[in-house]
Amino acid sequence: MSRLLLVAFFFACLLGSAQQVKLPVSMDDFIEYAPSVSPDGKYLVFQSNRTGMYGLYECELKADGQWSEARSLDKLNDWSKPQRLIGGPCYSADGNSLYFCALKDGGYGEMDIYVATKKNNQWTNPENLGSRINSEHIETFPSISADQKTLFFSRTLLGDTSRCPKLMKSEKDENGRWKDAVEVNATESCAKTPRLLYDQNYLLLSGKSAGSFDIVRLKLSNGQYQEAMPMKFANQSTQQETGASLSKREDMLVFASNGDLFFHPIPNEYRMHGKVWNGTVIDKENKKGIPALLYVIDTLAKDTVYRVKANDQGKYSLNLPPFSGIKVLVKAEKYYSYQETVAISEADPFELVTRTIELKPYKREVIFKVSDSESNKSLKVKIKVTNIDTKEESIIDAEGSRDGQYAINLREGNKYNIEISSIEGYAFVNQTIDVPTQSENIVANNSVALNTEKISMPVDIKLQPLKDNTKLELKDIYFESNSAALSDSSYKELARVIDLMKVNKSAKIEISAHTDDLGTDEYNNTLSQKRAQEIVKYLVSKGVSSSKLVAKGYGKTKPKVANTSDENRAINRRVEMKILDIK
């Protein structure tokens, strides 16, 4: 918040009745309604008729505390065409979903409730929540619980001249499907713009009083939201105050009144208690974000209060209610879980915490045993291990060898490329391995709480000795279709051939190219010869003596397997290296 606004708030508090401040994003010539603050407090979404029809708009809280100009959420507004009637937005607790109401062809009646999710920082096409929530009547102003398992909304019956909305609720079953919506018998007979607070014990809504709608807070009692408490500090005018939403710290109320948006500091007696964690779940080693699941668990009731999911970058927002025994559990596939117990009293002031949570990846000890393929003699080599999924690279050199065995801890559930550089008298190795996942350990406060036996994974690698007539198939050598032009992906394997020739200076080799059976003999012979020559040309350009190289195209004369399928033909389209002479 800017210093100017802080000063305004200070004097407003002294003046008492003049505390509410009109939001600068609110425009006098248009109607703004149903504001919703994002979980991280950085965004405000609302509906407005700035184009003549209602659409959704969003503004961002800048570093200087000022709100940016409102921008149209074009992806959602364009989706709502041709009716272009969309409003009542509400963020989910993790900020990755936006619930709203819209008049759209293909719905169940009048206004229906929809949800859009955020992927790659863009909203997806909205999804109708279905007939168990939507009906032939008018469904508006959804509010979703922190675990996204309970939905409150308003329903106005067609033909009801009082236009008095009913407060409705739907819950998800054990399969994640919405149950039939039921009316909530709250003390307020009219219920506009409900907003469920994060602990689910309180509900903000606009209730009708003396012909005007005012903001009230309902408390959960005996399974029903009753004990209405008027928010008198906000209900200061004869106008209608509706669409209340709380700031992240729950110290500021944002609401609509007479077509404009206002915010108002919340007195202590109305404030909630608890903590909010904002932060990122990251990989402990590479510090990259992880789309983890975060659970808030009531340890006394032994039940999950709610669950949120971090986005693709690991960003999350977690609300912790004032319970004496709260446990935060963070889980992600291929990682040890993290758990922490947090004690929060109702006497504690509200606290906003920035928290980075590091998860340790599952790892397994992989032991490479490198030996001569003929004599079984252990060999000293240098091994390059590349994680294909994360691009991380590790080098194990000969000094780390234990009788030809090389140990390294690798991430479970990942695929690795294994490269063994050429050593004199042996072919190089380029192969892939998968490291399977073991059973999970729980990591509490970064220490192992549950231990499972570590199982080493042996990998035998046989190096082929180089002798006259030894053949080595070159992997990942690709050409443009019906062409001798090498693709860029081929050069990595050819670099290994160059290294082999540098280490084995006496070697003379044949580069042989092969095709499948499609096409004439003459075409395949010519094409394979050109491809072999193209490889030789490249090797010479990198310093290999032309006197050590022979190019030979065999066409389709030497298939490895029968040309009976596309898969087999792909096997037969290959490049090989053959040792013609070596000392």
C-alpha positions as CSV (number, residue, x, y, z in Angstrom):
1,M,0.0,0.0,0.0
2,S,1.4,3.5,-0.9
3,R,2.4,5.9,1.8
4,L,-0.3,8.3,0.6
5,L,-3.0,5.7,1.2
6,L,-1.5,4.8,4.6
7,V,-1.8,8.5,5.6
8,A,-5.3,8.5,4.3
9,F,-6.2,5.5,6.4
10,F,-4.6,7.0,9.5
11,F,-6.7,10.2,9.3
12,A,-9.8,8.1,8.3
13,C,-9.4,6.1,11.5
14,L,-9.3,9.3,13.5
15,L,-12.4,10.6,11.9
16,G,-14.3,7.4,12.5
17,S,-17.2,7.4,10.0
18,A,-15.1,8.4,7.0
19,Q,-12.9,5.4,6.9
20,Q,-13.9,3.8,3.7
21,V,-11.9,4.8,0.6
22,K,-12.9,4.5,-3.0
23,L,-10.6,2.3,-5.0
24,P,-8.8,4.2,-7.8
25,V,-9.7,1.5,-10.3
26,S,-13.4,2.3,-9.9
27,M,-14.7,4.5,-12.7
28,D,-17.6,6.8,-12.1
29,D,-19.1,6.3,-15.6
30,F,-19.5,2.6,-15.1
31,I,-20.7,0.0,-12.6
32,E,-18.2,-2.1,-10.7
33,Y,-19.4,-5.0,-8.7
34,A,-18.4,-8.3,-6.9
35,P,-14.7,-7.7,-6.1
36,S,-12.5,-10.6,-5.2
37,V,-8.9,-10.4,-3.8
38,S,-6.5,-13.0,-5.0
39,P,-4.9,-15.3,-2.3
40,D,-1.5,-13.6,-2.5
41,G,-3.2,-10.2,-2.3
42,K,-1.6,-9.0,-5.5
43,Y,-4.7,-9.1,-7.8
44,L,-8.2,-7.8,-7.6
45,V,-10.9,-9.2,-10.0
46,F,-14.4,-7.7,-10.4
47,Q,-17.2,-7.3,-12.9
48,S,-17.9,-4.1,-14.8
49,N,-20.1,-2.9,-17.7
50,R,-17.3,-0.9,-19.4
51,T,-18.1,-2.2,-22.8
52,G,-21.9,-1.9,-22.4
53,M,-22.2,-5.5,-21.2
54,Y,-20.8,-7.0,-18.0
55,G,-17.3,-8.6,-18.2
56,L,-14.5,-9.5,-15.9
57,Y,-11.6,-7.1,-15.2
58,E,-8.4,-7.6,-13.2
59,C,-5.9,-5.1,-11.7
60,E,-2.5,-5.7,-10.0
61,L,-1.1,-4.3,-6.8
62,K,2.2,-2.7,-7.8
63,A,5.4,-2.5,-5.8
64,D,4.6,1.1,-4.8
65,G,1.3,0.0,-3.3
66,Q,-0.8,1.5,-6.1
67,W,-3.3,-0.6,-8.1
68,S,-2.6,-0.8,-11.8
69,E,-5.3,0.1,-14.4
70,A,-7.9,-2.6,-14.7
71,R,-7.4,-4.9,-17.8
72,S,-10.1,-6.9,-19.4
73,L,-9.8,-10.7,-19.0
74,D,-10.2,-11.1,-22.7
75,K,-9.9,-14.9,-22.7
76,L,-13.0,-15.2,-20.5
77,N,-14.9,-12.2,-21.8
78,D,-14.5,-13.4,-25.4
79,W,-15.6,-16.9,-24.4
80,S,-18.8,-15.4,-23.0
81,K,-19.8,-13.9,-26.4
82,P,-22.3,-13.3,-28.0
83,Q,-24.3,-12.7,-24.7
84,R,-21.2,-11.1,-23.0
85,L,-22.8,-11.4,-19.6
86,I,-20.3,-12.6,-17.1
87,G,-19.6,-11.7,-13.5
88,G,-19.5,-12.6,-9.8
89,P,-15.8,-13.8,-9.8
90,C,-14.1,-15.6,-7.0
91,Y,-10.6,-16.9,-6.7
92,S,-9.8,-20.3,-5.3
93,A,-7.5,-20.4,-2.3
94,D,-4.5,-21.4,-4.4
95,G,-5.2,-18.7,-7.0
96,N,-5.2,-21.3,-9.8
97,S,-9.0,-21.4,-10.4
98,L,-11.5,-18.6,-11.0
99,Y,-15.2,-19.3,-10.3
100,F,-17.9,-17.0,-11.8
101,C,-21.4,-16.9,-13.2
102,A,-22.3,-16.3,-16.9
103,L,-25.2,-16.3,-19.3
104,K,-24.0,-18.7,-22.0
105,D,-25.5,-20.9,-24.7
106,G,-25.6,-24.5,-23.7
107,G,-26.2,-23.9,-20.0
108,Y,-28.9,-25.3,-17.8
109,G,-31.2,-22.3,-17.6
110,E,-30.5,-18.7,-17.0
111,M,-27.1,-17.7,-15.3
112,D,-24.9,-20.7,-14.6
113,I,-21.8,-21.1,-12.6
114,Y,-18.5,-22.0,-14.3
115,V,-14.8,-22.4,-13.4
116,A,-11.6,-21.6,-15.3
117,T,-8.2,-22.9,-14.3
118,K,-4.8,-21.2,-14.9
119,K,-2.2,-22.9,-17.0
120,N,1.0,-21.3,-18.1
121,N,-0.3,-18.0,-16.6
122,Q,-3.4,-18.2,-18.9
123,W,-7.0,-19.0,-18.1
124,T,-8.4,-22.1,-19.8
125,N,-11.8,-22.4,-21.4
126,P,-14.4,-22.4,-18.6
127,E,-16.2,-25.5,-17.5
128,N,-19.8,-25.6,-16.5
129,L,-20.2,-27.0,-12.9
130,G,-23.1,-29.2,-14.0
131,S,-26.8,-29.8,-13.3
132,R,-26.3,-30.6,-9.6
133,I,-25.4,-27.0,-9.0
134,N,-26.9,-25.2,-12.0
135,S,-30.7,-25.3,-12.7
136,E,-33.4,-23.6,-14.8
137,H,-33.2,-20.7,-12.3
138,I,-30.5,-18.0,-11.8
139,E,-27.3,-19.1,-10.2
140,T,-24.8,-16.4,-9.3
141,F,-21.9,-15.3,-7.1
142,P,-20.0,-18.6,-6.4
143,S,-17.6,-18.8,-3.4
144,I,-15.3,-21.8,-3.1
145,S,-13.8,-23.3,0.1
146,A,-10.0,-23.5,0.5
147,D,-10.0,-27.2,-0.4
148,Q,-12.4,-26.6,-3.3
149,K,-14.8,-29.2,-1.9
150,T,-17.6,-26.9,-0.8
151,L,-19.3,-24.3,-3.0
152,F,-21.6,-21.5,-1.8
153,F,-23.7,-19.5,-4.3
154,S,-26.9,-17.5,-4.7
155,R,-29.9,-18.8,-6.5
156,T,-32.8,-16.5,-7.5
157,L,-36.0,-18.4,-8.5
158,L,-37.6,-17.4,-11.8
159,G,-40.9,-15.7,-11.1
160,D,-39.9,-14.5,-7.7
161,T,-40.9,-10.9,-7.7
162,S,-39.1,-10.2,-4.5
163,R,-35.8,-11.0,-6.3
164,C,-34.6,-12.4,-3.0
165,P,-31.7,-14.8,-3.6
166,K,-31.5,-18.1,-1.6
167,L,-28.1,-19.2,-0.1
168,M,-27.1,-22.5,-1.6
169,K,-24.4,-25.0,-0.9
170,S,-22.9,-28.0,-2.7
171,E,-20.2,-30.4,-1.5
172,K,-18.1,-32.9,-3.4
173,D,-18.5,-36.6,-2.8
174,E,-15.6,-39.1,-2.2
175,N,-15.1,-39.3,-6.0
176,G,-14.8,-35.6,-6.4
177,R,-18.2,-35.1,-8.0
178,W,-20.6,-32.3,-6.9
179,K,-23.6,-33.3,-4.9
180,D,-27.1,-31.8,-5.4
181,A,-27.1,-28.2,-4.1
182,V,-29.2,-27.6,-1.0
183,E,-30.5,-24.4,0.6
184,V,-28.6,-23.2,3.6
185,N,-31.1,-22.2,6.4
186,A,-29.2,-19.1,7.4
187,T,-30.7,-16.4,9.6
188,E,-30.5,-14.0,6.6
189,S,-33.5,-14.7,4.3
190,C,-31.8,-12.9,1.3
191,A,-28.2,-13.8,0.5
192,K,-26.2,-12.0,-2.1
193,T,-22.5,-12.5,-2.9
194,P,-21.5,-15.1,-0.3
195,R,-17.8,-15.3,0.6
196,L,-16.6,-18.2,2.6
197,L,-13.6,-17.4,4.8
198,Y,-10.6,-19.7,4.8
199,D,-11.4,-21.5,8.1
200,Q,-14.9,-22.2,6.8
201,N,-16.4,-21.2,10.2
202,Y,-17.5,-17.8,8.9
203,L,-19.4,-16.6,5.8
204,L,-19.6,-13.1,4.6
205,L,-22.7,-12.1,2.5
206,S,-25.0,-9.2,1.7
207,G,-28.2,-9.6,3.7
208,K,-31.3,-7.5,3.2
209,S,-32.1,-5.1,6.0
210,A,-34.7,-2.3,6.0
211,G,-35.0,-2.6,2.2
212,S,-31.3,-2.3,1.6
213,F,-28.5,-4.9,1.4
214,D,-25.8,-4.7,4.0
215,I,-22.7,-6.8,4.7
216,V,-23.1,-9.4,7.5
217,R,-20.9,-12.1,8.9
218,L,-22.4,-15.5,9.7
219,K,-20.9,-18.0,12.1
220,L,-21.2,-21.7,11.7
221,S,-23.2,-23.1,14.6
222,N,-24.6,-26.6,14.8
223,G,-23.9,-27.2,11.2
224,Q,-25.7,-24.1,10.1
225,Y,-24.4,-20.6,9.3
226,Q,-26.3,-18.4,11.8
227,E,-25.5,-15.8,14.5
228,A,-25.4,-12.9,12.0
229,M,-23.1,-10.1,12.9
230,P,-23.6,-6.9,10.8
231,M,-20.4,-5.4,9.7
232,K,-21.4,-2.0,11.0
233,F,-18.1,-0.4,10.3
234,A,-18.7,-0.9,6.5
235,N,-22.5,-0.4,6.4
236,Q,-22.4,3.4,6.8
237,S,-24.6,4.6,4.0
238,T,-28.2,4.2,2.9
239,Q,-26.8,2.6,-0.3
240,Q,-26.5,-1.1,-0.8
241,E,-23.1,-2.6,0.3
242,T,-22.5,-5.9,-1.4
243,G,-19.9,-8.2,-2.7
244,A,-17.5,-8.1,0.2
245,S,-14.1,-9.7,0.0
246,L,-11.2,-9.7,2.4
247,S,-7.6,-8.7,1.8
248,K,-4.9,-11.3,2.3
249,R,-4.1,-10.1,5.8
250,E,-7.8,-9.9,6.5
251,D,-7.3,-6.4,7.8
252,M,-9.0,-4.7,4.8
253,L,-12.5,-5.2,3.4
254,V,-13.2,-4.6,-0.3
255,F,-16.8,-4.2,-1.3
256,A,-19.2,-2.6,-3.8
257,S,-21.5,0.2,-3.0
258,N,-23.7,2.1,-5.4
259,G,-21.8,0.8,-8.4
260,D,-18.3,1.7,-7.1
261,L,-15.6,-0.3,-5.3
262,F,-14.4,0.7,-1.8
263,F,-12.0,-0.7,0.8
264,H,-12.1,-0.2,4.5
265,P,-9.8,-1.2,7.4
266,I,-11.3,-3.9,9.6
267,P,-11.5,-3.2,13.3
268,N,-9.9,-5.7,15.6
269,E,-13.1,-7.1,16.9
270,Y,-14.0,-8.2,13.3
271,R,-10.7,-9.6,12.4
272,M,-9.8,-13.3,12.0
273,H,-6.8,-15.0,13.5
274,G,-4.3,-17.4,12.1
275,K,-1.4,-17.4,9.7
276,V,-1.0,-17.3,6.0
277,W,2.0,-18.8,4.3
278,N,2.9,-17.4,0.9
279,G,5.9,-18.9,-0.9
280,T,7.4,-21.5,-3.2
281,V,7.9,-25.2,-3.0
282,I,11.3,-25.9,-4.5
283,D,13.7,-28.8,-5.3
284,K,16.3,-28.7,-2.5
285,E,19.1,-29.4,-5.0
286,N,18.4,-27.4,-8.1
287,K,16.1,-24.8,-6.5
288,K,13.5,-25.2,-9.2
289,G,9.8,-24.9,-8.4
290,I,7.7,-28.0,-7.8
291,P,3.9,-28.3,-8.4
292,A,3.4,-30.0,-5.0
293,L,0.3,-30.7,-2.9
294,L,0.0,-29.0,0.5
295,Y,-2.3,-30.4,3.2
296,V,-3.5,-28.6,6.3
297,I,-4.3,-31.3,8.9
298,D,-6.1,-31.0,12.2
299,T,-4.0,-33.3,14.4
300,L,-6.7,-33.5,17.1
301,A,-9.5,-34.4,14.8
302,K,-7.1,-36.4,12.6
303,D,-8.7,-34.9,9.5
304,T,-7.5,-32.8,6.6
305,V,-8.9,-29.3,6.9
306,Y,-8.1,-28.6,3.2
307,R,-5.6,-29.1,0.5
308,V,-4.1,-26.7,-2.1
309,K,-1.9,-27.3,-5.1
310,A,1.2,-25.2,-5.9
311,N,1.3,-24.0,-9.5
312,D,3.8,-25.2,-12.1
313,Q,6.4,-22.8,-10.7
314,G,5.8,-24.1,-7.1
315,K,4.0,-20.9,-6.0
316,Y,1.4,-21.5,-3.2
317,S,-0.7,-19.7,-0.7
318,L,-1.7,-21.6,2.5
319,N,-4.1,-20.4,5.2
320,L,-3.6,-21.8,8.7
321,P,-6.6,-21.4,11.0
322,P,-6.2,-20.8,14.8
323,F,-6.2,-24.5,15.9
324,S,-4.0,-25.8,18.7
325,G,-2.7,-28.7,16.6
326,I,-2.2,-27.9,12.9
327,K,0.2,-30.0,10.7
328,V,1.3,-28.9,7.3
329,L,2.2,-31.8,5.0
330,V,3.8,-31.2,1.6
331,K,3.9,-34.0,-1.0
332,A,5.2,-34.2,-4.5
333,E,5.8,-37.1,-6.8
334,K,9.4,-38.4,-6.7
335,Y,10.2,-36.4,-3.5
336,Y,10.3,-37.0,0.2
337,S,7.4,-35.4,1.9
338,Y,7.8,-32.5,4.4
339,Q,5.7,-32.0,7.5
340,E,5.7,-29.4,10.2
341,T,3.4,-28.9,13.2
342,V,2.2,-25.3,13.8
343,A,0.5,-24.1,17.0
344,I,-1.8,-21.1,16.5
345,S,-3.9,-19.6,19.2
346,E,-7.0,-17.4,18.8
347,A,-5.2,-14.9,20.9
348,D,-2.3,-14.7,18.4
349,P,-2.4,-11.8,16.0
350,F,-2.9,-12.5,12.3
351,E,0.5,-13.1,10.6
352,L,1.5,-13.2,6.9
353,V,4.6,-15.3,6.4
354,T,6.8,-15.7,3.4
355,R,7.9,-19.4,3.4
356,T,10.1,-21.4,1.0
357,I,9.7,-25.1,1.4
358,E,12.5,-27.4,0.1
359,L,11.7,-31.0,-0.9
360,K,14.5,-33.5,-1.1
361,P,14.3,-35.7,-4.3
362,Y,14.1,-39.5,-4.0
363,K,17.5,-40.9,-4.9
364,R,18.9,-44.4,-5.3
365,E,22.5,-45.5,-5.3
366,V,23.3,-46.8,-8.8
367,I,26.5,-48.8,-9.2
368,F,28.0,-49.1,-12.7
369,K,30.2,-52.1,-13.2
370,V,32.4,-51.5,-16.3
371,S,34.3,-54.4,-17.9
372,D,35.7,-55.9,-21.1
373,S,32.9,-57.6,-22.9
374,E,35.1,-60.6,-23.8
375,S,37.5,-61.0,-20.8
376,N,35.3,-59.5,-18.1
377,K,38.3,-57.6,-16.9
378,S,37.4,-54.5,-14.9
379,L,38.2,-51.2,-16.7
380,K,38.9,-47.7,-15.5
381,V,36.9,-45.1,-17.4
382,K,35.2,-41.7,-17.2
383,I,31.4,-41.8,-17.1
384,K,29.2,-38.8,-17.9
385,V,25.7,-39.2,-16.4
386,T,23.0,-36.8,-17.8
387,N,19.5,-36.6,-16.3
388,I,17.2,-36.5,-19.4
389,D,14.3,-35.0,-17.4
390,T,16.2,-32.2,-15.6
391,K,19.3,-31.8,-17.8
392,E,21.6,-32.2,-14.7
393,E,25.0,-33.6,-15.5
394,S,27.5,-35.5,-13.3
395,I,31.0,-36.9,-14.1
396,I,32.5,-39.9,-12.4
397,D,36.2,-40.3,-13.3
398,A,38.6,-43.3,-13.0
399,E,39.7,-42.1,-9.5
400,G,36.2,-43.0,-8.2
401,S,36.4,-46.6,-9.4
402,R,36.3,-49.5,-6.9
403,D,37.5,-52.5,-8.9
404,G,35.7,-51.2,-12.0
405,Q,32.6,-50.2,-10.1
406,Y,31.4,-46.6,-10.0
407,A,28.7,-45.5,-7.5
408,I,26.4,-42.4,-7.8
409,N,23.1,-41.4,-6.2
410,L,20.5,-40.7,-9.0
411,R,17.0,-39.3,-8.8
412,E,14.4,-42.0,-8.7
413,G,11.7,-42.0,-11.4
414,N,14.0,-40.3,-13.9
415,K,15.7,-41.4,-17.1
416,Y,19.4,-41.0,-17.6
417,N,21.8,-41.0,-20.5
418,I,25.1,-42.8,-19.8
419,E,28.2,-41.9,-21.8
420,I,31.6,-43.6,-21.4
421,S,34.3,-41.8,-23.3
422,S,36.6,-43.7,-25.6
423,I,39.7,-45.3,-24.0
424,E,42.4,-46.8,-26.1
425,G,41.4,-50.2,-27.6
426,Y,37.6,-49.9,-26.8
427,A,34.5,-48.5,-28.3
428,F,32.6,-45.8,-26.6
429,V,29.2,-46.4,-24.9
430,N,26.0,-44.3,-25.2
431,Q,22.9,-45.8,-23.6
432,T,19.9,-44.8,-21.4
433,I,18.7,-46.3,-18.1
434,D,15.6,-45.8,-16.0
435,V,15.9,-45.4,-12.2
436,P,12.7,-46.9,-10.7
437,T,11.0,-45.4,-7.6
438,Q,11.2,-47.0,-4.1
439,S,8.6,-46.6,-1.3
440,E,8.3,-43.1,0.2
441,N,10.1,-41.8,3.2
442,I,8.6,-38.9,5.2
443,V,10.9,-36.0,5.9
444,A,9.8,-33.9,8.9
445,N,11.6,-30.6,9.4
446,N,14.3,-31.8,6.9
447,S,15.2,-34.9,8.9
448,V,14.1,-38.5,8.0
449,A,11.3,-39.6,10.2
450,L,10.5,-42.9,8.5
451,N,13.3,-45.0,7.1
452,T,13.1,-47.7,4.4
453,E,16.0,-49.9,3.4
454,K,18.1,-48.4,0.7
455,I,18.4,-50.7,-2.4
456,S,21.3,-50.3,-4.7
457,M,20.8,-50.6,-8.4
458,P,23.5,-52.4,-10.3
459,V,24.1,-51.6,-14.0
460,D,26.5,-53.7,-16.0
461,I,28.3,-52.0,-18.9
462,K,30.4,-54.0,-21.3
463,L,32.9,-52.2,-23.4
464,Q,33.6,-53.8,-26.8
465,P,37.3,-54.2,-27.6
466,L,38.3,-52.7,-31.0
467,K,39.6,-55.3,-33.4
468,D,39.5,-55.9,-37.1
469,N,35.9,-56.2,-38.3
470,T,34.4,-54.9,-35.1
471,K,31.1,-53.2,-35.8
472,L,29.5,-50.4,-33.8
473,E,26.1,-49.0,-34.6
474,L,26.0,-45.2,-34.4
475,K,22.9,-44.0,-32.5
476,D,21.0,-40.8,-33.1
477,I,22.3,-40.2,-36.7
478,Y,19.5,-38.7,-38.7
479,F,19.1,-37.2,-42.1
480,E,16.5,-35.0,-43.8
481,S,13.9,-37.1,-45.5
482,N,15.2,-38.5,-48.9
483,S,18.3,-36.5,-48.4
484,A,22.0,-36.8,-47.3
485,A,21.8,-33.6,-45.2
486,L,22.6,-34.4,-41.6
487,S,20.2,-33.2,-38.9
488,D,21.6,-31.2,-36.0
489,S,20.9,-34.0,-33.5
490,S,23.5,-36.2,-35.3
491,Y,26.6,-34.2,-34.3
492,K,26.7,-35.4,-30.7
493,E,27.2,-39.0,-31.7
494,L,29.7,-38.0,-34.4
495,A,31.7,-36.2,-31.8
496,R,32.2,-39.5,-30.0
497,V,33.5,-41.0,-33.3
498,I,36.0,-38.1,-33.5
499,D,37.2,-38.8,-29.9
500,L,37.6,-42.5,-30.7
501,M,39.8,-41.7,-33.7
502,K,41.9,-39.3,-31.6
503,V,42.4,-41.9,-28.9
504,N,43.0,-44.8,-31.3
505,K,45.3,-43.1,-33.8
506,S,46.1,-46.3,-35.7
507,A,42.5,-47.2,-36.5
508,K,41.1,-47.2,-40.0
509,I,37.3,-47.3,-40.2
510,E,34.4,-47.8,-42.6
511,I,31.3,-45.6,-42.3
512,S,28.5,-47.6,-43.7
513,A,24.9,-46.4,-44.4
514,H,21.9,-48.6,-44.8
515,T,18.3,-48.1,-45.9
516,D,15.0,-50.0,-45.7
517,D,13.4,-51.8,-48.7
518,L,11.2,-48.9,-49.9
519,G,12.3,-47.6,-53.3
520,T,14.4,-49.1,-56.1
521,D,17.8,-50.7,-55.6
522,E,19.5,-47.9,-57.5
523,Y,17.8,-45.2,-55.5
524,N,18.7,-46.8,-52.1
525,N,22.3,-47.6,-53.1
526,T,22.8,-44.0,-54.3
527,L,21.2,-42.4,-51.2
528,S,23.1,-44.6,-48.7
529,Q,26.4,-43.9,-50.5
530,K,25.7,-40.1,-50.4
531,R,24.9,-40.3,-46.7
532,A,28.1,-42.3,-45.8
533,Q,30.1,-39.8,-47.8
534,E,28.4,-36.9,-46.0
535,I,29.5,-38.3,-42.6
536,V,33.1,-38.9,-43.8
537,K,33.2,-35.3,-45.1
538,Y,32.1,-34.0,-41.7
539,L,34.7,-36.1,-39.8
540,V,37.4,-34.8,-42.1
541,S,36.3,-31.2,-41.4
542,K,36.8,-31.9,-37.7
543,G,40.4,-33.1,-38.2
544,V,40.1,-36.9,-38.8
545,S,42.6,-37.9,-41.6
546,S,40.8,-38.9,-44.8
547,S,43.2,-41.8,-45.2
548,K,41.6,-43.4,-42.1
549,L,38.1,-43.2,-43.5
550,V,36.1,-45.2,-46.1
551,A,32.5,-44.4,-47.0
552,K,30.3,-47.3,-48.1
553,G,26.5,-47.3,-48.9
554,Y,24.9,-50.7,-48.8
555,G,21.3,-49.7,-49.6
556,K,18.8,-52.3,-48.6
557,T,21.2,-55.3,-49.0
558,K,22.0,-55.9,-45.3
559,P,18.9,-55.5,-43.2
560,K,19.1,-56.3,-39.5
561,V,15.5,-57.5,-39.3
562,A,12.8,-58.3,-41.9
563,N,11.2,-55.2,-43.5
564,T,7.7,-56.2,-42.4
565,S,6.6,-53.1,-40.4
566,D,7.4,-49.5,-40.0
567,E,9.2,-50.2,-36.7
568,N,11.5,-52.8,-38.4
569,R,12.2,-50.5,-41.3
570,A,13.3,-47.8,-38.8
571,I,15.7,-50.3,-37.4
572,N,17.2,-51.0,-40.8
573,R,17.7,-47.4,-41.6
574,R,21.0,-47.0,-39.7
575,V,24.6,-46.0,-39.8
576,E,27.4,-48.3,-38.6
577,M,31.1,-47.9,-38.0
578,K,33.4,-50.9,-38.8
579,I,37.0,-51.3,-37.8
580,L,39.0,-52.1,-41.0
581,D,42.4,-52.1,-39.4
582,I,43.8,-51.3,-35.9
583,K,47.1,-51.9,-34.2
